[in-house]
Amino acid sequence: MAKYDDLDTRQIFVIGIGSVLVTIVTILAVQYVYYLLVDAHQTQLQADSSYSRQNQVLTDQTESISRYGADPATGNAIMPIEKAMQAVIEEAHSDNHADDNESDAT
């Protein structure tokens, strides 16, 4: 026989489980919204970003390997990279032809 001061454990259990489920769903919804906002922010940041500093560095580097001159610190001659590569190729070809001529002579 039920007394007036007995607790309704079934109702407490149902409300407790319901509260846990509501809390889990709320946490997942907040996490989903957070990641949506982060993704939107990163997309906007990439769209608005400018690469002027990086482009300036690349321009400076391109200029430094595309000119003639002398290095004041070391005194080494500076020539454009394309010309230097061509000179190395020509030197390699002339060395190969000289080796071939020496082999033919012996």
ZAFITI-888542 format. One record per residue: x, y, z of N, C-alpha, C in turn; residue in three letters; chain; residue number from 1. Coordinates in Angstrom, 1 decimal, always signed. Layout:
PT; nxx; nyy; nzz; caxx; cayy; cazz; cxx; cyy; czz; residu; chaine; num
PT; X; Y; Z; X; Y; Z; X; Y; Z; Ala; A; NUM
...
//
This chain:
PT; nxx; nyy; nzz; caxx; cayy; cazz; cxx; cyy; czz; residu; chaine; num
PT; +0.8; -1.2; +0.0; +0.0; +0.0; +0.0; +0.9; +1.2; +0.0; Met; A; 1
PT; +0.6; +2.2; -0.9; +1.4; +3.4; -1.0; +1.1; +4.4; +0.0; Ala; A; 2
PT; +2.1; +5.0; +0.5; +1.9; +6.0; +1.5; +2.1; +7.4; +0.8; Lys; A; 3
PT; +1.7; +8.4; +1.4; +1.8; +9.7; +0.8; +3.2; +10.2; +0.7; Tyr; A; 4
PT; +4.1; +9.8; +1.5; +5.5; +10.3; +1.4; +6.4; +9.4; +0.6; Asp; A; 5
PT; +5.9; +8.4; -0.2; +6.7; +7.6; -1.1; +7.0; +8.4; -2.3; Asp; A; 6
PT; +8.3; +8.1; -2.8; +8.7; +8.8; -4.1; +8.3; +8.0; -5.3; Leu; A; 7
PT; +7.9; +8.7; -6.3; +7.5; +8.0; -7.6; +8.8; +7.8; -8.4; Asp; A; 8
PT; +9.5; +6.6; -8.1; +10.8; +6.4; -8.7; +10.7; +6.2; -10.2; Thr; A; 9
PT; +9.6; +5.7; -10.7; +9.4; +5.6; -12.2; +9.4; +6.9; -12.8; Arg; A; 10
PT; +8.7; +7.9; -12.3; +8.6; +9.2; -12.9; +10.0; +9.9; -12.8; Gln; A; 11
PT; +10.7; +9.7; -11.7; +12.0; +10.3; -11.5; +13.0; +9.7; -12.5; Ile; A; 12
PT; +12.9; +8.4; -12.8; +13.8; +7.7; -13.7; +13.5; +8.3; -15.2; Phe; A; 13
PT; +12.2; +8.4; -15.5; +11.9; +8.9; -16.9; +12.3; +10.3; -17.1; Val; A; 14
PT; +12.1; +11.1; -16.1; +12.6; +12.5; -16.2; +14.1; +12.6; -16.2; Ile; A; 15
PT; +14.8; +11.8; -15.5; +16.3; +11.8; -15.5; +16.8; +11.4; -16.8; Gly; A; 16
PT; +16.3; +10.3; -17.4; +16.7; +9.8; -18.7; +16.4; +10.9; -19.8; Ile; A; 17
PT; +15.2; +11.5; -19.7; +14.8; +12.5; -20.7; +15.8; +13.7; -20.6; Gly; A; 18
PT; +16.1; +14.1; -19.4; +17.1; +15.2; -19.2; +18.4; +14.9; -19.8; Ser; A; 19
PT; +18.9; +13.7; -19.6; +20.2; +13.3; -20.1; +20.1; +13.4; -21.7; Val; A; 20
PT; +19.1; +12.9; -22.2; +18.9; +12.9; -23.7; +18.9; +14.3; -24.2; Leu; A; 21
PT; +18.1; +15.2; -23.6; +18.0; +16.6; -24.0; +19.4; +17.3; -23.9; Val; A; 22
PT; +20.1; +17.0; -22.8; +21.5; +17.5; -22.7; +22.4; +17.1; -23.8; Thr; A; 23
PT; +22.4; +15.8; -24.1; +23.3; +15.3; -25.2; +22.9; +15.9; -26.5; Ile; A; 24
PT; +21.6; +16.0; -26.8; +21.2; +16.6; -28.1; +21.6; +18.1; -28.1; Val; A; 25
PT; +21.5; +18.8; -27.0; +21.9; +20.2; -27.0; +23.4; +20.3; -27.2; Thr; A; 26
PT; +24.2; +19.5; -26.6; +25.6; +19.5; -26.8; +26.0; +19.3; -28.2; Ile; A; 27
PT; +25.4; +18.3; -28.8; +25.7; +18.0; -30.2; +25.3; +19.1; -31.2; Leu; A; 28
PT; +24.1; +19.7; -30.9; +23.7; +20.8; -31.7; +24.6; +22.0; -31.6; Ala; A; 29
PT; +25.0; +22.3; -30.4; +26.0; +23.4; -30.2; +27.3; +23.2; -30.9; Val; A; 30
PT; +27.8; +21.9; -30.8; +29.0; +21.6; -31.5; +28.9; +21.7; -33.0; Gln; A; 31
PT; +27.8; +21.3; -33.5; +27.5; +21.4; -35.0; +27.5; +22.8; -35.4; Tyr; A; 32
PT; +26.8; +23.7; -34.7; +26.8; +25.1; -35.0; +28.1; +25.7; -34.9; Val; A; 33
PT; +28.9; +25.3; -33.9; +30.3; +25.9; -33.7; +31.1; +25.5; -34.9; Tyr; A; 34
PT; +31.1; +24.3; -35.4; +31.9; +23.9; -36.5; +31.4; +24.6; -37.8; Tyr; A; 35
PT; +30.1; +24.8; -37.9; +29.7; +25.5; -39.1; +30.2; +26.9; -39.1; Leu; A; 36
PT; +30.2; +27.6; -37.9; +30.7; +29.0; -37.8; +32.2; +29.0; -38.1; Leu; A; 37
PT; +32.9; +28.1; -37.5; +34.4; +28.0; -37.8; +34.7; +27.9; -39.3; Val; A; 38
PT; +34.0; +27.0; -39.9; +34.2; +26.8; -41.3; +33.8; +28.0; -42.2; Asp; A; 39
PT; +32.7; +28.6; -41.8; +32.3; +29.9; -42.5; +33.4; +31.0; -42.3; Ala; A; 40
PT; +33.9; +31.1; -41.1; +34.9; +32.1; -40.8; +36.2; +31.8; -41.6; His; A; 41
PT; +36.6; +30.5; -41.6; +37.8; +30.2; -42.4; +37.6; +30.5; -43.8; Gln; A; 42
PT; +36.5; +30.2; -44.4; +36.2; +30.4; -45.8; +36.2; +31.9; -46.1; Thr; A; 43
PT; +35.6; +32.7; -45.2; +35.6; +34.2; -45.4; +37.0; +34.7; -45.2; Gln; A; 44
PT; +37.8; +34.2; -44.3; +39.2; +34.7; -44.1; +40.0; +34.4; -45.3; Leu; A; 45
PT; +39.9; +33.2; -45.9; +40.7; +32.9; -47.1; +40.2; +33.8; -48.2; Gln; A; 46
PT; +39.0; +34.1; -48.3; +38.5; +34.9; -49.4; +39.0; +36.3; -49.3; Ala; A; 47
PT; +39.1; +36.8; -48.1; +39.5; +38.2; -47.9; +41.0; +38.4; -47.7; Asp; A; 48
PT; +41.8; +37.3; -47.6; +43.2; +37.4; -47.4; +43.9; +37.9; -48.6; Ser; A; 49
PT; +45.0; +38.6; -48.4; +45.8; +39.0; -49.5; +47.2; +38.5; -49.2; Ser; A; 50
PT; +47.9; +38.2; -50.3; +49.2; +37.6; -50.1; +50.3; +38.6; -50.6; Tyr; A; 51
PT; +50.1; +39.9; -50.2; +51.0; +40.9; -50.7; +52.4; +40.7; -50.1; Ser; A; 52
PT; +52.6; +40.3; -48.8; +53.9; +40.1; -48.2; +54.6; +39.0; -48.9; Arg; A; 53
PT; +53.9; +37.8; -49.1; +54.5; +36.7; -49.7; +54.8; +37.0; -51.2; Gln; A; 54
PT; +53.9; +37.7; -51.9; +54.2; +38.1; -53.3; +55.4; +39.0; -53.4; Asn; A; 55
PT; +55.6; +39.9; -52.4; +56.8; +40.7; -52.4; +58.1; +39.9; -52.2; Gln; A; 56
PT; +58.0; +39.0; -51.3; +59.2; +38.1; -51.1; +59.5; +37.3; -52.4; Val; A; 57
PT; +58.5; +36.8; -53.0; +58.7; +36.0; -54.3; +59.3; +37.0; -55.4; Leu; A; 58
PT; +58.8; +38.2; -55.5; +59.3; +39.1; -56.4; +60.7; +39.5; -56.2; Thr; A; 59
PT; +61.1; +39.7; -54.9; +62.5; +40.0; -54.6; +63.4; +38.8; -54.9; Asp; A; 60
PT; +62.9; +37.6; -54.6; +63.7; +36.4; -55.0; +63.9; +36.3; -56.5; Gln; A; 61
PT; +62.9; +36.5; -57.2; +62.9; +36.4; -58.7; +63.9; +37.4; -59.2; Thr; A; 62
PT; +63.8; +38.6; -58.7; +64.8; +39.7; -59.1; +66.2; +39.3; -58.8; Glu; A; 63
PT; +66.4; +38.7; -57.6; +67.8; +38.4; -57.2; +68.4; +37.3; -58.1; Ser; A; 64
PT; +67.6; +36.4; -58.6; +68.2; +35.3; -59.5; +68.1; +35.7; -60.9; Ile; A; 65
PT; +67.6; +36.8; -61.3; +67.5; +37.2; -62.7; +68.3; +38.4; -63.1; Ser; A; 66
PT; +69.4; +38.7; -62.4; +70.1; +39.9; -62.7; +71.6; +39.6; -62.7; Arg; A; 67
PT; +72.4; +40.4; -63.4; +73.8; +40.4; -63.3; +74.3; +41.3; -62.2; Tyr; A; 68
PT; +75.5; +41.0; -61.7; +76.0; +41.9; -60.7; +77.1; +41.2; -59.9; Gly; A; 69
PT; +77.5; +41.8; -58.7; +78.5; +41.2; -57.9; +78.0; +41.3; -56.4; Ala; A; 70
PT; +78.3; +40.3; -55.7; +77.9; +40.2; -54.3; +78.9; +41.1; -53.5; Asp; A; 71
PT; +78.5; +42.2; -52.9; +79.5; +43.0; -52.2; +80.1; +42.4; -51.0; Pro; A; 72
PT; +79.4; +41.4; -50.4; +80.0; +40.8; -49.2; +81.1; +39.8; -49.5; Ala; A; 73
PT; +80.9; +39.0; -50.6; +81.9; +38.0; -50.9; +82.7; +38.3; -52.2; Thr; A; 74
PT; +82.2; +39.2; -53.0; +82.9; +39.5; -54.2; +82.6; +38.5; -55.4; Gly; A; 75
PT; +81.7; +37.6; -55.1; +81.3; +36.6; -56.2; +80.5; +37.3; -57.3; Asn; A; 76
PT; +80.7; +36.8; -58.5; +79.9; +37.3; -59.6; +78.5; +36.7; -59.5; Ala; A; 77
PT; +77.5; +37.5; -59.9; +76.1; +37.1; -59.9; +75.6; +37.1; -61.4; Ile; A; 78
PT; +75.0; +36.0; -61.8; +74.4; +36.0; -63.1; +73.0; +35.4; -63.1; Met; A; 79
PT; +72.2; +35.6; -64.0; +70.8; +35.1; -64.0; +70.9; +33.5; -64.0; Pro; A; 80
PT; +70.0; +32.9; -63.3; +70.0; +31.5; -63.1; +69.9; +30.7; -64.4; Ile; A; 81
PT; +69.1; +31.3; -65.3; +68.9; +30.6; -66.6; +70.2; +30.6; -67.4; Glu; A; 82
PT; +71.0; +31.7; -67.3; +72.3; +31.7; -68.0; +73.3; +30.8; -67.3; Lys; A; 83
PT; +73.2; +30.7; -66.0; +74.1; +29.8; -65.3; +73.8; +28.3; -65.6; Ala; A; 84
PT; +72.6; +28.0; -65.7; +72.2; +26.6; -66.0; +72.7; +26.3; -67.5; Met; A; 85
PT; +72.5; +27.2; -68.4; +72.9; +27.0; -69.8; +74.4; +26.9; -69.8; Gln; A; 86
PT; +75.1; +27.7; -69.1; +76.6; +27.6; -69.1; +77.1; +26.2; -68.5; Ala; A; 87
PT; +76.4; +25.7; -67.5; +76.7; +24.4; -67.0; +76.5; +23.3; -68.0; Val; A; 88
PT; +75.4; +23.4; -68.7; +75.0; +22.4; -69.7; +76.0; +22.4; -70.8; Ile; A; 89
PT; +76.4; +23.6; -71.3; +77.4; +23.7; -72.4; +78.8; +23.2; -71.9; Glu; A; 90
PT; +79.1; +23.5; -70.7; +80.4; +23.0; -70.2; +80.4; +21.4; -70.1; Glu; A; 91
PT; +79.3; +20.9; -69.7; +79.1; +19.4; -69.6; +79.2; +18.8; -71.0; Ala; A; 92
PT; +78.6; +19.4; -72.0; +78.7; +18.9; -73.3; +80.1; +19.0; -73.9; His; A; 93
PT; +80.8; +20.1; -73.6; +82.1; +20.2; -74.1; +83.1; +19.2; -73.5; Ser; A; 94
PT; +82.9; +19.0; -72.2; +83.7; +18.0; -71.5; +83.4; +16.6; -72.1; Asp; A; 95
PT; +82.2; +16.3; -72.4; +81.8; +14.9; -73.0; +82.5; +14.8; -74.3; Asn; A; 96
PT; +82.4; +15.9; -75.1; +83.0; +15.8; -76.5; +84.5; +15.7; -76.4; His; A; 97
PT; +85.2; +16.3; -75.4; +86.6; +16.3; -75.3; +87.0; +14.9; -74.8; Ala; A; 98
PT; +86.2; +14.2; -73.9; +86.5; +12.9; -73.5; +86.3; +11.9; -74.7; Asp; A; 99
PT; +85.3; +12.1; -75.5; +85.1; +11.3; -76.7; +86.3; +11.4; -77.7; Asp; A; 100
PT; +86.8; +12.6; -77.9; +87.9; +12.8; -78.8; +89.2; +12.1; -78.3; Asn; A; 101
PT; +89.4; +12.2; -77.0; +90.6; +11.5; -76.4; +90.5; +10.0; -76.5; Glu; A; 102
PT; +89.3; +9.5; -76.4; +89.1; +8.0; -76.5; +89.3; +7.6; -78.0; Ser; A; 103
PT; +88.9; +8.4; -78.9; +89.1; +8.1; -80.3; +90.6; +8.1; -80.7; Asp; A; 104
PT; +91.3; +9.0; -80.1; +92.7; +9.2; -80.5; +93.6; +8.1; -80.0; Ala; A; 105
PT; +93.2; +7.4; -78.9; +94.0; +6.3; -78.4; +93.8; +5.0; -79.0; Thr; A; 106
//
